[in-house]
């Protein structure tokens, strides 16, 4: 996109060169990637549109080609552009699918929960409140494929040879299938990504204490309620699952406190 007398999609609302100069002390590749991302989000660059060449972008932004190349790598990592080799190749604006967003949201949610002091009760409350929003829709809109997926996960969970890791993965898959049964793609990528992020972290805490038979029984009842379109029964079962999960968390916390107190008493006696 060479410079001409007219403004291009990445020249508005700020001048590219001016923005680059203001960011000299920072990471220019980040500043350039942000400008291109903004142009995409505002619709000034549309799906399938070819970006200018590295040389043209370098000239437009007043930076080196390696800096532009790094900016394009950042955009590709965010699934905003795709590259193609050959005479007709280059960097093209990519359609951002719900699955792309869902994967990014899952990763960011996992990081946020891991790096901040979010207690088990808070995470549990949020996780089940989110799923409760999907239950009435799932009861009304589910298809046979959703019920089949939920049933398949229940069958897996009933296998006594299933490892703890595989059971936890099946637990997540069961609830993702329920959320997807709501038939709302926006709700799905919002809720499923949150469940995929939070449930594994919660399972890491509860798997040593929870009874598989209880979890599986509640899953079976939840499946049955969805199958007969009984939203109230389904919400009640989900609430029971939430309460059971909180009870496990409380028991584990009490056990840890007792062990800590025991070690403290032993140390005091030894002293």
Helices and strands as residue ranges (DSSP letters): H 16-22, H 28-41, H 54-61, H 65-77, E 81-84, E 90-93, H 98-115, H 120-141, H 144-157, H 164-180, H 185-206, H 212-227, H 231-270
